[in-house]
Amino acid sequence: MDSSSFEVLVGVPEGTGRDDGLSNAFLAYIHDNGSPINNIPARPFIKQTIEENAEYVSKMMLKALMSKDPEAILAELGEVMAGKIKAKIMMGVDPALQPETVKKKKGNALPLFDTGQMMESINYIVRKK
């Protein structure tokens, strides 16, 4: 099977809704890039995780290119990277929350984690190009 005919996407798929009607994909984009107009600083939890693991990603992509089952290798890569993105959230992403935001969150000072809905929606897909 030609490995160049597959790709792996890691992040928050569109369509993962929340209890408040917002899209988790939209919220992840805002948090990863920031929204100055809404006074939300960038907390690049997806971009940073991928950059921090660039060597691993490159090795897995090469392994997929040489594999007879590239889909399985890309699925492994997707699962590992989705887990690393979730772990990054749980370790805390800079900048820290403002004191008034922590108060609103009833003392929860962990950025990007309020209800857990966005973090739980982090996933991957392997698809044909």
C-alpha positions as a Python dict, from the first residue, in 0.01 Angstrom:
ca = {
    (1, 'M'): (0, 0, 0),
    (2, 'D'): (137, 343, -93),
    (3, 'S'): (202, 532, 231),
    (4, 'S'): (191, 869, 58),
    (5, 'S'): (-181, 820, 4),
    (6, 'F'): (-253, 855, 379),
    (7, 'E'): (-230, 1137, 628),
    (8, 'V'): (-278, 1166, 1003),
    (9, 'L'): (-453, 1464, 1158),
    (10, 'V'): (-422, 1532, 1530),
    (11, 'G'): (-619, 1788, 1726),
    (12, 'V'): (-983, 1868, 1787),
    (13, 'P'): (-1216, 1754, 1508),
    (14, 'E'): (-1490, 1991, 1398),
    (15, 'G'): (-1830, 1886, 1517),
    (16, 'T'): (-1726, 1800, 1871),
    (17, 'G'): (-1986, 2005, 2053),
    (18, 'R'): (-2006, 2122, 2409),
    (19, 'D'): (-2285, 2157, 2659),
    (20, 'D'): (-2283, 2535, 2603),
    (21, 'G'): (-2329, 2504, 2225),
    (22, 'L'): (-1978, 2613, 2130),
    (23, 'S'): (-1750, 2401, 1918),
    (24, 'N'): (-1448, 2243, 2087),
    (25, 'A'): (-1256, 2289, 1763),
    (26, 'F'): (-1332, 2662, 1771),
    (27, 'L'): (-1223, 2691, 2136),
    (28, 'A'): (-904, 2494, 2072),
    (29, 'Y'): (-818, 2725, 1781),
    (30, 'I'): (-878, 3036, 1993),
    (31, 'H'): (-670, 2902, 2281),
    (32, 'D'): (-387, 2779, 2057),
    (33, 'N'): (-365, 3112, 1871),
    (34, 'G'): (-511, 3361, 2118),
    (35, 'S'): (-774, 3627, 2068),
    (36, 'P'): (-647, 3976, 2155),
    (37, 'I'): (-990, 4129, 2098),
    (38, 'N'): (-1131, 3897, 2367),
    (39, 'N'): (-826, 3937, 2593),
    (40, 'I'): (-731, 3570, 2554),
    (41, 'P'): (-356, 3510, 2527),
    (42, 'A'): (-220, 3238, 2301),
    (43, 'R'): (-157, 2912, 2483),
    (44, 'P'): (-23, 2701, 2194),
    (45, 'F'): (-82, 2357, 2341),
    (46, 'I'): (-121, 2182, 2003),
    (47, 'K'): (147, 2367, 1806),
    (48, 'Q'): (399, 2347, 2090),
    (49, 'T'): (346, 1976, 2145),
    (50, 'I'): (401, 1900, 1777),
    (51, 'E'): (713, 2121, 1767),
    (52, 'E'): (851, 1963, 2086),
    (53, 'N'): (805, 1618, 1934),
    (54, 'A'): (923, 1698, 1580),
    (55, 'E'): (1198, 1434, 1590),
    (56, 'Y'): (954, 1162, 1698),
    (57, 'V'): (700, 1271, 1435),
    (58, 'S'): (970, 1263, 1164),
    (59, 'K'): (1084, 914, 1268),
    (60, 'M'): (727, 782, 1263),
    (61, 'M'): (656, 940, 924),
    (62, 'L'): (969, 774, 782),
    (63, 'K'): (864, 445, 939),
    (64, 'A'): (520, 481, 776),
    (65, 'L'): (681, 550, 437),
    (66, 'M'): (879, 227, 462),
    (67, 'S'): (599, 16, 610),
    (68, 'K'): (370, -234, 444),
    (69, 'D'): (98, -106, 677),
    (70, 'P'): (142, 274, 689),
    (71, 'E'): (-211, 322, 819),
    (72, 'A'): (-123, 137, 1141),
    (73, 'I'): (197, 338, 1190),
    (74, 'L'): (11, 666, 1137),
    (75, 'A'): (-260, 553, 1381),
    (76, 'E'): (10, 487, 1641),
    (77, 'L'): (157, 832, 1575),
    (78, 'G'): (-186, 993, 1608),
    (79, 'E'): (-266, 817, 1933),
    (80, 'V'): (70, 907, 2089),
    (81, 'M'): (49, 1272, 1983),
    (82, 'A'): (-312, 1309, 2102),
    (83, 'G'): (-198, 1173, 2439),
    (84, 'K'): (95, 1415, 2451),
    (85, 'I'): (-134, 1711, 2376),
    (86, 'K'): (-366, 1608, 2661),
    (87, 'A'): (-68, 1565, 2893),
    (88, 'K'): (53, 1916, 2805),
    (89, 'I'): (-283, 2058, 2914),
    (90, 'M'): (-268, 1869, 3243),
    (91, 'M'): (87, 1992, 3310),
    (92, 'G'): (-25, 2352, 3258),
    (93, 'V'): (28, 2582, 2962),
    (94, 'D'): (173, 2931, 2993),
    (95, 'P'): (74, 3202, 3049),
    (96, 'A'): (-90, 3142, 3384),
    (97, 'L'): (-449, 3246, 3437),
    (98, 'Q'): (-526, 3589, 3578),
    (99, 'P'): (-646, 3586, 3943),
    (100, 'E'): (-997, 3700, 3842),
    (101, 'T'): (-1021, 3406, 3599),
    (102, 'V'): (-917, 3162, 3872),
    (103, 'K'): (-1193, 3306, 4093),
    (104, 'K'): (-1451, 3253, 3815),
    (105, 'K'): (-1329, 2894, 3782),
    (106, 'K'): (-1383, 2843, 4156),
    (107, 'G'): (-1012, 2814, 4231),
    (108, 'N'): (-910, 2599, 3934),
    (109, 'A'): (-587, 2761, 3816),
    (110, 'L'): (-515, 2516, 3533),
    (111, 'P'): (-531, 2696, 3196),
    (112, 'L'): (-730, 2522, 2920),
    (113, 'F'): (-910, 2297, 3165),
    (114, 'D'): (-1248, 2392, 3301),
    (115, 'T'): (-1507, 2127, 3222),
    (116, 'G'): (-1263, 1891, 3048),
    (117, 'Q'): (-1480, 1881, 2734),
    (118, 'M'): (-1220, 2036, 2503),
    (119, 'M'): (-940, 1814, 2630),
    (120, 'E'): (-1151, 1500, 2596),
    (121, 'S'): (-1229, 1591, 2234),
    (122, 'I'): (-859, 1581, 2135),
    (123, 'N'): (-823, 1292, 1895),
    (124, 'Y'): (-670, 1185, 1566),
    (125, 'I'): (-782, 1046, 1235),
    (126, 'V'): (-594, 864, 963),
    (127, 'R'): (-743, 916, 622),
    (128, 'K'): (-670, 877, 255),
    (129, 'K'): (-552, 1197, 91),
}
